[in-house]
């Protein structure tokens, strides 16, 4: 089987991104599974390679059109000599993270790589570099979503948590939530669980917005007016959605284990329990896109940047998840191809075999 090409954007060059990347791709067995393609600069990679004291050969190129399958590949997105300021958010760090991301996305769109894993960026540094998005998810949704919405989905071996709203201030969350948005996110999550994760009949728990899921209107009416109607509409479409559940009770009692995924209303409602239960092994996956993208569940960790202390476990899981999802999508597409086309193709093959038998018998 042909190895998949996994693009990796370097993220903030002042953080731990390149450290966890290099610790992952330097594992020899990685090359048995995929062709790593790092988007950044061979000069910057070499700088970080010296810090982590890792020695391995890589292929330096200008595009993923010229890869070597038996090596780690580095696509040079710039030739400048870059000032690296470890442990600090800078305009330079944001600007070159943006360059690497743009190039990786472009080559993903052109089919030169099969999936994208993004190393962490710093939102303040990205803003200094005029990156006009709150984070990766919003940027990738605009560039790769083809007008559709995406879903921020946190994934670990035992837990999957999706978000209705992503990077919004708390005071804006309630106004952003609508029945239509909740239903759309349920649909994206359900489809991703089936196609990307191979779950035939997924069950989804929907969290309430307010404490105690509104307590029958005493603590808010969003559950009755917005969330419950969205769940009813999802059930009418054959989706096994249940709730709304109080977030503290669902996680505190362990009831979350009975569901294939949980849909939270806002960022911290979903990510606090997820990271408490899965930190270090979790992955941020962008569901709903026509392209595969994942990232580790941590940030730039400036406090340990350049100290060779970063744990690559989450990044490694992000890379393997990207591989798994890319393969799952191919398998799903093949299994659900037009049955009439498949039947016609089978008939043609059988016809060819019959003709060959007749010729061999001289009839």
C-alpha positions as CSV (number, residue, x, y, z in Angstrom):
1,X,0.0,0.0,0.0
2,X,1.3,3.4,-0.9
3,X,2.3,5.5,2.1
4,X,0.3,8.6,2.8
5,X,1.9,12.0,2.7
6,X,1.3,13.8,6.0
7,X,1.9,17.6,5.9
8,X,3.1,19.3,9.1
9,X,3.1,23.0,9.6
10,X,5.8,24.1,12.1
11,X,3.6,26.5,14.1
12,X,5.3,29.2,16.3
13,X,9.0,28.8,15.9
14,X,9.5,30.3,19.4
15,X,7.5,27.5,21.1
16,X,7.7,23.8,21.5
17,X,6.1,22.9,18.1
18,X,9.3,21.9,16.3
19,X,10.5,20.1,19.4
20,X,7.5,17.7,19.4
21,X,7.6,17.5,15.6
22,X,11.2,16.4,15.6
23,X,10.8,14.0,18.5
24,X,8.0,12.3,16.6
25,X,9.4,12.1,13.0
26,X,12.8,11.0,14.2
27,X,11.3,7.7,15.3
28,X,12.4,5.3,12.5
29,X,9.1,3.4,12.5
30,X,7.3,6.5,11.5
31,X,8.7,6.2,8.0
32,X,7.1,2.8,7.7
33,X,3.6,4.4,8.1
34,X,3.8,7.7,6.2
35,X,5.9,10.3,4.4
36,X,6.3,13.3,6.8
37,X,6.4,16.7,5.0
38,X,7.4,19.6,7.3
39,X,6.4,23.1,6.1
40,X,8.8,25.7,7.4
41,X,12.5,26.1,6.8
42,X,15.5,23.7,6.9
43,X,17.5,26.4,8.7
44,X,14.9,26.7,11.5
45,X,14.5,22.9,11.7
46,X,18.3,22.6,12.1
47,X,18.3,25.1,14.9
48,X,15.7,23.2,16.8
49,X,17.3,19.8,15.9
50,X,20.4,20.9,17.7
51,X,18.5,21.8,20.8
52,X,16.8,18.4,21.1
53,X,20.1,16.7,20.1
54,X,18.4,14.6,17.4
55,X,20.4,13.5,14.4
56,X,18.6,12.2,11.3
57,X,18.7,12.9,7.6
58,X,16.1,14.9,5.8
59,X,15.3,15.9,2.3
60,X,15.1,19.7,1.6
61,X,12.8,20.8,-1.2
62,X,10.7,23.7,-2.5
63,X,7.5,21.7,-2.9
64,X,5.8,18.4,-2.0
65,X,6.0,17.6,-5.7
66,X,9.6,16.4,-5.0
67,X,9.5,14.1,-2.0
68,X,11.7,11.2,-0.9
69,X,9.5,8.4,0.5
70,X,12.3,7.1,2.8
71,X,13.2,10.4,4.5
72,X,11.6,13.2,6.4
73,X,11.0,16.0,3.9
74,X,11.2,19.7,4.6
75,X,9.4,22.1,2.3
76,X,11.2,25.5,2.5
77,X,8.5,28.2,2.7
78,X,11.1,30.9,3.1
79,X,14.9,31.4,2.7
80,X,15.2,34.3,5.1
81,X,17.5,34.1,8.2
82,X,14.9,34.3,10.9
83,X,15.4,35.7,14.4
84,X,14.2,33.0,16.9
85,X,13.3,34.3,20.3
86,X,12.5,31.2,22.3
87,X,9.7,31.5,24.9
88,X,8.3,34.8,23.6
89,X,5.4,35.8,21.3
90,X,6.8,37.9,18.5
91,X,5.5,39.3,15.2
92,X,8.3,37.3,13.5
93,X,7.1,34.1,15.1
94,X,3.5,34.7,14.0
95,X,4.5,35.8,10.5
96,X,6.5,32.6,9.7
97,X,3.9,30.4,11.4
98,X,1.4,32.0,9.0
99,X,3.7,31.4,6.0
100,X,4.1,27.8,6.8
101,X,0.4,27.3,7.3
102,X,-0.5,29.0,4.0
103,X,1.9,26.9,2.0
104,X,0.7,23.6,3.7
105,X,-2.9,24.4,3.0
106,X,-2.2,25.3,-0.6
107,X,-0.5,22.0,-1.2
108,X,-3.2,20.1,0.6
109,X,-5.8,21.7,-1.7
110,X,-3.7,20.6,-4.7
111,X,-3.6,17.0,-3.5
112,X,0.2,17.0,-3.0
113,X,-0.3,15.8,0.6
114,X,-3.1,13.6,2.0
115,X,-3.6,15.2,5.4
116,X,-2.4,18.1,7.6
117,X,-1.1,18.2,11.2
118,X,-0.7,21.7,12.6
119,X,1.8,22.5,15.4
120,X,0.6,25.1,17.9
121,X,0.4,28.8,17.2
122,X,0.2,31.7,19.7
123,X,-2.9,33.8,19.1
124,X,-1.2,37.0,20.3
125,X,1.8,36.5,18.0
126,X,-0.6,35.7,15.1
127,X,-2.5,38.9,15.7
128,X,0.8,40.9,15.6
129,X,1.4,39.3,12.2
130,X,-2.1,40.3,11.0
131,X,-3.6,36.8,11.1
132,X,-7.3,37.7,10.9
133,X,-8.7,34.6,12.7
134,X,-9.1,33.5,16.3
135,X,-7.3,30.3,15.6
136,X,-6.5,27.4,13.2
137,X,-10.0,26.1,13.1
138,X,-11.6,29.3,11.8
139,X,-8.8,29.9,9.2
140,X,-9.0,26.3,7.9
141,X,-12.8,26.4,7.7
142,X,-12.6,29.5,5.5
143,X,-9.9,28.1,3.3
144,X,-11.0,24.4,3.1
145,X,-14.7,24.4,4.1
146,X,-16.1,25.4,0.7
147,X,-18.7,27.5,2.4
148,X,-19.7,24.9,5.0
149,X,-19.3,25.0,8.8
150,X,-16.8,22.8,10.5
151,X,-16.7,21.3,14.0
152,X,-13.9,21.5,16.5
153,X,-13.7,17.9,17.8
154,X,-11.4,16.9,20.7
155,X,-10.4,13.2,20.4
156,X,-8.7,10.7,22.7
157,X,-8.8,7.0,23.0
158,X,-11.8,7.1,25.4
159,X,-13.5,10.4,24.7
160,X,-14.7,12.7,21.9
161,X,-16.0,16.2,22.6
162,X,-17.3,18.6,19.9
163,X,-18.1,22.3,20.3
164,X,-21.1,24.3,19.0
165,X,-19.1,27.6,19.5
166,X,-15.3,27.7,19.4
167,X,-13.2,30.7,20.4
168,X,-15.8,33.1,21.7
169,X,-15.9,35.3,24.8
170,X,-18.4,33.9,27.3
171,X,-20.6,37.0,27.1
172,X,-21.1,36.3,23.3
173,X,-21.9,32.6,23.6
174,X,-25.6,32.7,24.3
175,X,-26.4,35.1,21.5
176,X,-24.4,32.9,19.0
177,X,-26.3,29.7,19.8
178,X,-29.3,29.0,17.6
179,X,-31.4,25.9,17.0
180,X,-30.1,25.8,13.4
181,X,-26.4,26.0,14.5
182,X,-26.8,23.2,17.1
183,X,-28.5,21.0,14.6
184,X,-25.8,21.6,12.0
185,X,-23.1,20.7,14.5
186,X,-25.0,17.6,15.5
187,X,-25.1,16.6,11.8
188,X,-21.4,17.2,11.3
189,X,-20.5,15.3,14.4
190,X,-22.7,12.3,13.5
191,X,-21.3,12.2,9.9
192,X,-17.7,12.4,11.2
193,X,-18.2,9.6,13.7
194,X,-19.5,7.4,10.9
195,X,-17.1,8.3,8.1
196,X,-13.9,9.3,10.0
197,X,-14.1,7.0,13.0
198,X,-16.0,4.0,11.6
199,X,-18.9,4.1,14.1
200,X,-22.0,2.8,12.3
201,X,-24.7,4.1,14.7
202,X,-23.1,6.7,16.9
203,X,-24.8,7.9,20.1
204,X,-24.3,11.6,20.9
205,X,-24.9,13.4,24.3
206,X,-25.9,17.0,24.0
207,X,-25.0,19.3,26.9
208,X,-27.1,22.2,28.2
209,X,-25.9,25.7,28.2
210,X,-26.9,26.8,31.7
211,X,-26.2,25.3,35.1
212,X,-28.3,22.1,35.7
213,X,-29.3,22.3,32.0
214,X,-31.6,25.2,32.9
215,X,-33.4,23.4,35.6
216,X,-36.7,23.4,33.6
217,X,-36.4,27.1,32.9
218,X,-35.5,28.3,36.4
219,X,-31.8,29.0,35.3
220,X,-32.4,29.9,31.7
221,X,-34.6,29.0,28.7
222,X,-32.0,28.1,26.0
223,X,-32.4,24.4,26.7
224,X,-36.2,24.4,26.1
225,X,-36.3,26.9,23.3
226,X,-33.1,26.0,21.3
227,X,-31.3,22.9,22.4
228,X,-34.2,20.4,22.9
229,X,-35.9,21.4,19.6
230,X,-32.5,20.8,17.8
231,X,-32.2,17.4,19.4
232,X,-35.8,16.5,18.3
233,X,-35.0,17.6,14.7
234,X,-31.8,15.5,14.8
235,X,-33.8,12.4,16.0
236,X,-36.3,12.9,13.2
237,X,-33.3,12.5,10.8
238,X,-32.3,9.2,12.4
239,X,-29.5,10.6,14.5
240,X,-29.2,9.1,18.0
241,X,-28.8,12.4,19.9
242,X,-29.9,12.7,23.5
243,X,-30.1,15.4,26.1
244,X,-29.7,18.2,27.1
245,X,-27.6,17.0,30.0
246,X,-26.0,19.1,32.8
247,X,-22.3,19.1,32.0
248,X,-21.1,18.6,35.6
249,X,-23.4,15.6,36.2
250,X,-22.6,13.9,32.9
251,X,-18.8,14.0,33.4
252,X,-18.9,13.7,37.2
253,X,-21.0,10.6,37.2
254,X,-19.0,8.9,34.4
255,X,-22.2,8.8,32.2
256,X,-20.2,10.2,29.4
257,X,-18.7,6.8,28.9
258,X,-22.0,5.5,27.5
259,X,-21.8,7.8,24.5
260,X,-19.6,7.8,21.4
261,X,-19.3,11.6,21.6
262,X,-20.4,14.7,23.6
263,X,-21.5,18.0,22.0
264,X,-20.7,21.0,24.3
265,X,-22.1,24.5,23.8
266,X,-18.9,26.4,24.3
267,X,-15.1,26.1,24.5
268,X,-14.4,25.6,28.2
269,X,-17.5,23.6,28.8
270,X,-16.0,20.9,26.6
271,X,-12.3,21.4,26.9
272,X,-12.0,21.6,30.7
273,X,-13.3,18.0,31.2
274,X,-11.6,16.7,28.1
275,X,-8.2,17.9,29.2
276,X,-8.7,16.9,32.7
277,X,-9.4,13.3,31.5
278,X,-7.1,13.1,28.4
279,X,-4.4,15.8,28.6
280,X,-1.2,14.7,26.9
281,X,-2.9,12.1,24.7
282,X,-5.7,14.2,23.2
283,X,-6.0,15.5,19.7
284,X,-7.8,18.5,18.1
285,X,-9.5,17.4,14.9
286,X,-11.4,19.6,12.5
287,X,-14.5,17.6,11.4
288,X,-16.7,18.6,8.5
289,X,-14.0,19.6,6.1
290,X,-13.3,17.8,2.8
291,X,-9.7,17.6,4.0
292,X,-8.1,15.9,7.0
293,X,-6.6,18.2,9.7
294,X,-5.5,17.4,13.3
295,X,-3.3,19.1,15.9
296,X,-2.0,18.3,19.4
297,X,-4.2,19.4,22.4
298,X,-1.6,21.8,23.8
299,X,-0.3,25.2,23.0
300,X,3.1,26.7,22.4
301,X,4.2,26.2,26.0
302,X,6.7,29.1,26.0
303,X,7.7,28.4,29.6
304,X,9.6,25.2,28.5
305,X,10.5,26.2,24.9
306,X,14.1,25.3,24.1
307,X,14.6,23.2,27.2
308,X,14.1,19.8,25.6
309,X,11.3,19.0,28.1
310,X,8.3,18.9,25.8
311,X,6.3,15.6,25.7
312,X,5.6,14.6,22.0
313,X,2.8,12.2,22.9
314,X,-0.1,14.5,21.9
315,X,1.6,15.4,18.6
316,X,2.3,11.8,17.9
317,X,-1.4,10.9,18.5
318,X,-2.4,13.8,16.1
319,X,-0.2,12.4,13.4
320,X,-1.6,8.9,13.8
321,X,-5.1,10.2,13.9
322,X,-4.6,12.0,10.6
323,X,-3.4,8.8,9.1
324,X,-6.3,6.8,10.4
325,X,-8.9,9.3,9.3
326,X,-7.4,9.6,5.8
327,X,-7.5,5.8,5.4
328,X,-11.0,5.6,6.9
329,X,-12.3,8.1,4.5
330,X,-10.9,6.2,1.5
331,X,-12.3,2.9,2.8
332,X,-15.7,4.5,3.5
333,X,-15.8,6.0,0.0
334,X,-14.9,2.7,-1.6
335,X,-17.5,0.8,0.5
336,X,-20.3,3.3,-0.3
337,X,-19.6,3.8,-4.0
338,X,-22.6,3.8,-6.3
339,X,-23.9,0.2,-6.1
340,X,-25.2,0.4,-9.7
341,X,-21.7,1.4,-10.9
342,X,-20.1,-1.4,-8.9
343,X,-22.6,-3.9,-10.3
344,X,-22.1,-2.8,-13.9
345,X,-18.3,-3.0,-13.4
346,X,-18.7,-6.5,-12.1
347,X,-20.8,-7.5,-15.1
348,X,-18.1,-6.1,-17.4
349,X,-15.5,-8.1,-15.7
350,X,-17.6,-11.3,-15.8
351,X,-18.2,-10.6,-19.5
352,X,-14.5,-10.3,-20.2
353,X,-13.8,-13.6,-18.4
354,X,-16.5,-15.3,-20.5
355,X,-15.0,-14.0,-23.7
356,X,-11.6,-15.2,-22.7
357,X,-12.9,-18.7,-21.9
358,X,-14.6,-18.9,-25.3
359,X,-11.4,-17.9,-27.1
360,X,-9.4,-20.4,-25.2
361,X,-11.8,-23.2,-26.2
362,X,-11.8,-22.1,-29.8
363,X,-15.5,-21.6,-29.9
